[in-house]
Every structure is written in structure tokens, then in C-alpha cells.
């Protein structure tokens, strides 16, 4: 996410880090590079001008000049101003209104709105323990209603049937009534994709809004359209009282122009960000964490939260107990670690949030991907229980059988065994000093008491 912007800004700020003092000239040079990086990231020009001016004012003031480490102080100024630009804090959905809380979803055609409805339903059920109903008011796109029904079944949300012969207002009113009958706490209303220049369609969604008086009106927009996303959101906001924005397809957005422009141009907060195709790939938008990612500092807090949600605590405790008893780390344990990593979003998700990853060459990052995780897991799954417990018995004929069973080559099996031997030595060294136990115990202690 935002790779090119992160790489460019990180390089500029890294050059400042070691400076003993900042002068007008090197501040000027740094700000020019920051300006170019933002413009190349398709950030709207008024946003760039204001951000640079704010950074410059703070850079020549006491915030930086009076610091013992002025280079690092300027980096902090840039991070703070990026955070301010995107909204300072995470704006949560208002779920305190009388049930059902109505959330109206608007957006352009092809922005990923219907999928986002399913993602948001899942997020509300899993993170907020809400009963959620979804309904489609899209009577224009073929199979739109069926698509939402399929997604609702996948995530376990209640689905209110609708028909293309009904008007959107009729569908929405019937859904509110149905949500009350089924005690749904939140009702997500999917609408047809529309362009802000389409007067007839815009009038339709205005009528929907007037009839429903929703608690939240969210605009779903494709972040890959850059500053156009912010401009479109502004046009919609002029016609419809939006309460927030959801940026989709951020995992494919190397620039970041939309994230940095939306709040400034619309005055509305970004509430969520879509980071993948799966229905689990929706994150609350934390401006401070995104700013930290952009300047190459990673997002360790989100990583910890994902670990707390996805790591199987019982399995982790069993592994610690096993190692403390002197039993070795085997391939079954290794397979479980691969599954845990996949549950956390895979390699790409971890790399995106790890600090300093912008300094790792692209070729090196490209060599590690989720396909490799699946390949490793397939190889281990092709082994017998005795082979997983004692990998040293895996010789010629066994390797050939394992390779054939997993659809891989013998060289792949050899690579796995070599990698595992190295990992086994590391785990053995860690377990001697009880570092594994301390690490898992520390993670466990971060959890709320009800989830241990």
C-alpha cells in the first residue's frame, strides 16, 4: 500500500536523519523532494501546497531548530502533518442510534461497493458483535441482488430479499421493517453505482436518504483513482450529507493520493480502508498509523492487533509447553505457523506493516510471497505423521513421493527441509532461554481478559 510514496518519502527523510543541524537550504531541498513525492503520488495540488507550508513553518521554528536531533524532529513534523491532513484520529461508526442503525452506502460504478457491504457486515459482526442485515437497492445492474445474497451467506449476515420490479425506496422501507422484525441491530443498504453528473440517479439517492434518514451515509470510492477519488467524493458530498468515506482497493494503490486528499477536500473522515479482495480485508482507518506507514515506520500496532485476533492461543500454549518439556520443534509445528501467518493476511500484509521494509530491495521482497506459503504447506501435508515428527527419515524415495503428492519438485522438498533445519536451530536456541515462553506470554497478556 502506497509503496512508491513510501519509498520516495523515506529516502528523502532518511537523508535528513543524520544531520547535526538543519539550515534553510537543506530544509528547502527536503521540502522540494517531499513536494515532488506528493505530486507524483497524485495528491491534489491544494493539499500539497498546504501540507508543505505547514511543514515549512514548523521546520524553521522551535519544533525542529531547537531539537538535539533536528533531522529526526523534521521527520516527526512530516508524520504529524500527514496525520493532521488525514484526520488525526479514527472516526468510528455511530452505532448508538436506536436499532436498526441504518447505514446507506453510495458510490460510483465499479468502486467495489457491494463487496464492501459484505466486508463491513463481517467487521460489525466479528468486531462489534452486532446482528447485521443487508439489502440491495440496485435494481439496474444484472445479478446485483443475487451477488449481495451470495456474499451475505458467505459472511453470515441476514439478507432481505428484493426485486428489480420494486423501486429503491420501496425496497429500503421494506428492509427497515424486516430488520425490526428480525431484531437486526444494523441495516446496511447497498445502492446502485452512479455518477455525480447523472442528475436522475443522484435525485434517486437523495430520495432514498430523505425516506430513510440514515445514521451513516458512507461514500465508497476506489483509491486507485487518486485525487479523482477525492474530487468525486466532494461532488457527492455537495449533493448528499455524507458522514464518511470508505477507500477500496488500497492494496493495489502504490501512490496514496486519495488517502491524502479526501479529508482535506471533503471535510469528511475516511472511516475504513479496503486492503484486499477477501471479506476479511477491511481495516478501520487510523490516520496516525497510515502516516507512520507512509514515512516507512510501519504499523506495529495493527500487526499486534491482528496477531491477537488471529493467533490460536491454545495452539501457542501447547507449543510453548512442548518446547519447555524438551520436545523438539517439528514440521507439524511449522505447518501450524504457516497457517497462522496466512490467517494474518499472508506475507504481503506483514511486509506492508513491518517497519523499514521500504529499504528491502524489491527483488528480495518478490521472492517471498503467499504462493510460497501454500507450496510449503502442500509439501508438509503430503508427508506422513511420522515424517513430520522426524524429518531426518525423509530420503530419496520419500522425497519423490512427497513431491508427487504435493505437485512440486524434489528441489522444493529439499529447500523446505533446509529451511526447516535452520528454523529448528533458532527455535532450539530460543527455547533454552525461555524466550518463546516469554514472547507468547507477553502477547497473551496484551489480550482483554474476556478473550484469554
C-alpha positions in Angstrom: 0.0 0.0 0.0 1.4 3.4 -1.1 4.7 1.8 -1.9 6.0 4.4 -4.3 5.1 7.3 -2.0 6.7 5.5 1.0 9.9 4.7 -0.9 10.3 8.3 -2.1 9.5 10.0 1.2 11.6 7.5 3.2 14.6 8.2 1.0 14.2 12.0 1.4 13.7 11.8 5.2 16.5 9.2 5.7 18.9 11.7 4.2 18.0 14.2 6.9 18.2 11.8 9.8 21.9 12.1 10.4 22.2 15.8 10.0 23.7 17.6 13.0 21.7 20.8 12.3 19.2 22.0 9.7 19.7 25.0 7.6 17.3 27.0 5.3 19.0 25.3 2.3 18.7 21.6 3.4 15.1 22.2 4.7 14.3 23.8 1.3 15.8 20.9 -0.6 14.0 18.3 1.6 10.6 20.1 1.2 11.1 20.2 -2.6 11.6 16.4 -2.6 8.6 15.9 -0.4 6.5 18.1 -2.7 7.6 16.1 -5.8 6.8 12.9 -4.0 3.3 14.0 -3.1 2.6 15.3 -6.6 3.8 12.1 -8.1 1.5 10.2 -5.7 -1.4 12.1 -7.3 -2.2 14.2 -4.2 -4.4 17.2 -5.1 -2.3 20.4 -5.6 -4.1 22.5 -2.9 -3.4 19.6 -0.4 0.3 19.6 -1.3 0.7 23.3 -1.0 -1.0 23.5 2.4 1.0 20.5 3.7 4.3 21.8 2.6 3.6 25.2 4.0 2.6 23.8 7.4 5.8 21.6 7.5 7.9 24.6 6.5 6.5 26.8 9.2 7.2 24.2 11.9 10.6 23.3 10.4 12.0 26.7 10.7 10.5 27.2 14.2 11.4 25.7 17.6 9.9 22.3 16.8 13.0 21.4 14.7 15.7 24.0 15.0 15.8 23.7 18.8 16.0 19.9 18.7 19.1 17.9 19.6 18.3 15.7 16.6 16.8 18.1 14.0 16.7 15.5 11.2 14.5 13.2 13.3 12.5 16.2 14.5 11.7 17.1 10.9 10.6 13.5 10.2 8.2 13.8 13.2 6.9 17.1 11.8 6.1 15.4 8.5 4.4 12.5 10.2 2.3 14.8 12.4 1.2 16.9 9.4 0.3 13.9 7.4 -1.7 12.6 10.4 -3.4 16.0 10.7 -4.2 16.0 7.0 -5.9 12.7 7.1 -7.9 13.4 10.3 -5.8 12.8 13.4 -7.9 10.0 14.8 -10.0 7.0 13.8 -13.7 8.1 13.3 -15.8 5.1 14.3 -19.3 4.4 13.0 -22.1 5.8 15.2 -23.7 2.6 16.5 -25.5 4.3 19.4 -28.7 5.2 17.4 -31.9 3.2 18.0 -31.9 -0.2 16.2 -31.7 -0.8 13.4 -28.9 1.6 12.8 -29.2 2.4 9.1 -26.1 2.7 7.0 -26.6 3.9 3.4 -23.8 3.0 1.0 -23.2 5.2 -2.0 -20.5 5.1 -4.7 -19.5 5.0 -8.3 -20.0 2.1 -10.6 -17.1 -0.4 -10.2 -15.9 1.0 -6.9 -16.4 -2.3 -5.1 -19.4 -1.1 -3.2 -21.3 -4.5 -2.9 -18.2 -6.3 -1.8 -17.5 -3.6 0.8 -21.1 -4.0 2.2 -20.2 -7.7 2.8 -16.9 -6.7 4.4 -18.5 -4.1 6.6 -21.2 -6.6 7.7 -18.5 -9.1 8.7 -16.5 -6.5 10.5 -19.5 -5.4 12.5 -20.4 -9.0 13.4 -16.9 -10.0 14.4 -15.5 -6.9 16.0 -18.7 -5.2 17.4 -20.8 -8.4 17.9 -23.7 -6.8 16.1 -26.6 -8.6 14.3 -26.4 -7.3 10.7 -28.9 -7.3 7.9 -28.0 -6.3 4.3 -30.3 -5.4 1.4 -29.7 -4.4 -2.2 -31.5 -1.4 -3.8 -29.6 -1.8 -7.0 -32.4 -2.6 -9.5 -30.3 -1.7 -12.6 -27.2 -4.0 -12.6 -27.9 -7.6 -13.6 -27.4 -10.0 -10.8 -26.6 -7.3 -8.3 -29.2 -8.5 -5.8 -28.0 -12.2 -6.2 -24.4 -11.1 -5.7 -25.2 -9.5 -2.4 -27.2 -12.5 -1.3 -24.3 -14.8 -2.0 -21.9 -12.6 -0.1 -24.3 -12.3 2.8 -24.4 -16.1 3.1 -20.6 -16.2 3.0 -20.2 -13.8 5.9 -23.3 -15.0 7.9 -25.3 -11.8 7.6 -29.1 -11.6 7.4 -30.3 -10.9 3.9 -33.5 -9.1 3.0 -34.8 -10.2 -0.4 -35.6 -7.5 -3.0 -36.8 -7.5 -6.6 -35.9 -5.4 -9.7 -39.6 -4.6 -10.1 -39.6 -2.6 -6.9 -38.4 1.0 -6.5 -35.3 1.6 -4.3 -37.4 3.5 -1.8 -39.9 0.6 -1.5 -37.1 -1.9 -1.1 -35.4 0.2 1.6 -38.6 0.8 3.6 -39.4 -3.0 3.5 -35.9 -3.7 4.7 -36.2 -1.4 7.7 -39.5 -3.2 8.6 -37.9 -6.6 8.1 -34.8 -5.6 10.2 -37.1 -4.7 13.1 -38.9 -8.0 12.9 -35.7 -10.0 12.9 -34.1 -7.8 15.6 -31.2 -6.7 13.4 -29.1 -4.1 15.1 -27.5 -2.7 11.9 -29.0 -2.5 8.4 -26.6 -2.0 5.5 -28.2 -0.7 2.4 -26.4 -1.2 -0.9 -27.4 1.2 -3.7 -26.8 1.3 -7.4 -23.5 2.8 -8.7 -24.0 6.2 -10.1 -22.1 9.2 -11.5 -22.4 12.6 -9.8 -23.2 14.1 -13.3 -26.2 11.7 -13.6 -29.0 14.0 -12.3 -31.7 11.4 -12.4 -29.7 8.8 -10.4 -28.5 11.5 -7.9 -32.1 12.5 -7.4 -33.0 8.9 -6.6 -30.4 8.5 -3.9 -31.5 11.9 -2.4 -35.0 10.4 -2.2 -33.6 7.3 -0.5 -31.7 9.4 2.0 -34.8 11.6 2.7 -37.0 8.5 3.2 -34.6 6.6 5.5 -32.8 9.4 7.4 -29.8 7.0 7.8 -27.4 7.3 10.8 -24.4 6.9 8.5 -24.1 7.7 4.8 -20.8 6.3 3.5 -19.3 7.0 0.1 -17.3 4.1 -1.3 -14.5 5.1 -3.7 -11.7 3.3 -5.5 -8.4 4.7 -4.0 -6.6 3.8 -7.3 -8.3 6.7 -9.0 -6.0 9.1 -6.9 -7.1 12.7 -6.5 -10.1 12.0 -8.7 -11.5 9.9 -5.9 -11.3 12.9 -3.6 -12.9 15.2 -6.2 -15.8 12.7 -6.8 -16.3 12.4 -3.0 -16.5 16.2 -2.8 -19.1 16.2 -5.6 -21.2 13.6 -3.8 -20.9 15.4 -0.5 -22.3 18.5 -2.1 -25.4 16.6 -3.1 -25.7 14.2 -0.2 -24.8 14.7 3.5 -22.0 12.1 3.8 -20.8 11.1 7.2 -17.7 9.3 6.0 -15.7 7.6 3.2 -14.5 4.1 2.6 -11.4 3.7 0.4 -11.4 0.4 -1.5 -8.5 -1.4 -3.4 -5.8 0.3 -1.3 -3.7 -2.8 -1.5 -3.3 -2.0 -5.2 -2.7 1.7 -4.7 1.1 2.4 -4.8 0.5 6.2 -4.8 -1.8 7.2 -1.9 -3.2 10.4 -3.5 -6.8 9.5 -2.5 -6.0 8.8 1.2 -4.1 12.1 1.5 -6.7 14.2 -0.4 -10.2 13.0 0.7 -10.4 14.5 4.2 -8.9 17.9 3.0 -11.2 18.3 0.0 -14.5 16.9 1.6 -14.1 17.6 5.3 -15.4 14.0 5.8 -13.4 11.3 7.6 -12.1 8.2 6.0 -13.7 5.5 8.2 -12.4 2.3 6.6 -9.9 1.1 4.0 -10.2 -2.0 1.9 -6.9 -3.9 1.6 -7.8 -7.0 -0.4 -10.5 -9.0 -2.1 -11.4 -11.3 0.8 -14.3 -10.3 3.0 -11.9 -10.1 6.0 -9.8 -7.4 4.1 -11.3 -4.3 5.7 -9.5 -2.1 8.3 -10.6 0.9 10.3 -8.7 3.9 9.1 -6.2 5.2 11.6 -4.6 8.4 10.2 -1.6 8.2 12.6 -0.9 4.6 11.6 -1.2 5.2 7.9 1.1 8.3 8.2 3.6 6.1 10.0 3.4 3.5 7.2 3.9 6.3 4.6 7.1 7.5 6.0 8.5 3.9 6.4 7.9 3.4 10.1 5.5 0.5 9.6 2.3 -0.2 11.6 3.3 -2.3 14.5 0.1 -1.6 16.5 -2.1 -3.0 13.7 0.2 -6.0 13.5 -0.2 -6.7 17.2 -4.0 -6.4 17.0 -4.1 -8.8 14.1 -1.9 -11.2 16.0 -4.3 -11.0 19.0 -7.3 -11.7 16.8 -5.8 -14.5 14.6 -3.2 -16.4 16.5 -4.6 -19.5 18.1 -3.8 -19.0 21.8 -4.4 -22.7 22.7 -2.0 -23.9 19.9 0.6 -21.3 21.0 0.4 -22.5 24.6 0.7 -26.1 23.5 3.9 -25.3 21.5 5.4 -23.4 24.5 4.6 -26.3 26.8 6.1 -28.8 24.3 9.3 -26.9 24.0 9.7 -26.4 27.7 9.4 -30.2 28.1 12.4 -30.5 25.8 10.4 -31.9 22.8 11.7 -30.5 19.5 10.0 -28.2 17.0 8.8 -30.4 14.2 7.2 -30.0 10.8 3.7 -30.2 12.2 4.5 -27.2 14.4 6.0 -25.4 11.3 2.8 -26.1 9.4 0.7 -24.5 12.1 2.9 -21.4 12.0 2.3 -21.2 8.2 -1.5 -21.4 8.8 -1.3 -18.6 11.5 0.6 -16.4 9.1 -2.0 -17.0 6.4 -4.7 -16.1 8.9 -3.0 -12.8 9.5 -3.3 -11.8 5.8 -0.2 -13.5 4.4 3.3 -12.2 3.6 2.1 -9.1 1.7 0.1 -7.9 4.7 3.1 -8.4 7.1 5.6 -6.8 4.8 3.2 -3.8 4.4 3.2 -3.2 8.2 6.8 -4.0 9.1 9.0 -1.0 9.9 11.9 -0.4 7.5 10.6 -2.7 4.7 10.9 0.1 2.1 14.7 -0.4 2.4 14.5 -4.0 1.4 15.1 -4.4 -2.4 12.0 -5.2 -4.4 13.6 -8.4 -5.8 14.1 -9.7 -2.3 10.5 -9.0 -1.3 9.2 -10.5 -4.5 11.0 -13.8 -3.6 8.7 -14.2 -0.6 5.0 -14.4 -1.4 1.8 -16.2 -0.4 2.2 -18.8 -3.1 5.3 -20.0 -1.4 3.4 -20.4 1.9 0.8 -22.5 0.1 3.5 -24.6 -1.6 5.3 -25.2 1.7 2.0 -26.2 3.4 1.2 -28.6 0.5 4.5 -30.3 0.8 4.1 -30.8 4.6 0.5 -32.1 4.0 1.9 -34.7 1.7 4.0 -36.2 4.4 3.0 -38.9 6.8 2.7 -38.1 10.6 6.0 -40.0 11.3 7.8 -37.9 8.6 6.5 -34.7 10.1 7.7 -35.7 13.6 11.1 -37.0 12.3 12.1 -35.2 9.1 15.5 -36.8 9.1 13.9 -40.0 7.8 12.9 -38.3 4.6 15.3 -39.6 1.9 15.2 -40.3 -1.8 12.0 -42.3 -2.4 10.1 -40.5 0.3 11.1 -37.1 -1.2 9.9 -38.3 -4.6 6.5 -39.4 -3.2 6.1 -36.2 -1.2 6.9 -34.1 -4.3 4.4 -36.0 -6.5 1.7 -35.8 -3.8 2.1 -32.0 -3.5 2.5 -31.2 -7.2 6.0 -29.9 -6.6 9.6 -30.8 -7.5 12.1 -32.7 -5.3 14.2 -29.5 -5.2 11.2 -27.8 -3.5 11.1 -30.5 -0.9 14.9 -30.1 -0.3 14.5 -26.4 0.1 11.8 -26.9 2.7 13.9 -29.3 4.7 16.9 -27.0 4.6 14.8 -24.0 5.7 13.2 -26.1 8.4 16.5 -27.3 9.8 17.7 -23.7 10.1 14.4 -22.7 11.8 14.6 -25.7 14.1 18.1 -24.5 15.3 16.7 -21.0 16.0 13.8 -22.3 18.0 16.1 -24.6 20.0 18.3 -21.6 21.0 15.3 -19.5 21.9 13.6 -22.2 24.0 16.8 -22.7 26.1 16.4 -19.2 27.4 12.6 -19.5 27.7 12.3 -16.7 25.1 9.5 -18.4 23.3 7.5 -18.7 26.5 8.1 -15.1 27.4 7.2 -14.0 23.9 3.9 -15.9 23.9 3.1 -14.9 27.5 3.7 -11.2 26.6 1.3 -11.5 23.6 -1.2 -13.2 25.8 -1.0 -10.5 28.4 -2.0 -7.9 25.8 -5.4 -9.5 25.3 -8.5 -8.3 27.1 -9.4 -10.7 29.9 -12.5 -12.0 28.2 -10.6 -13.3 25.2 -7.9 -15.4 27.0 
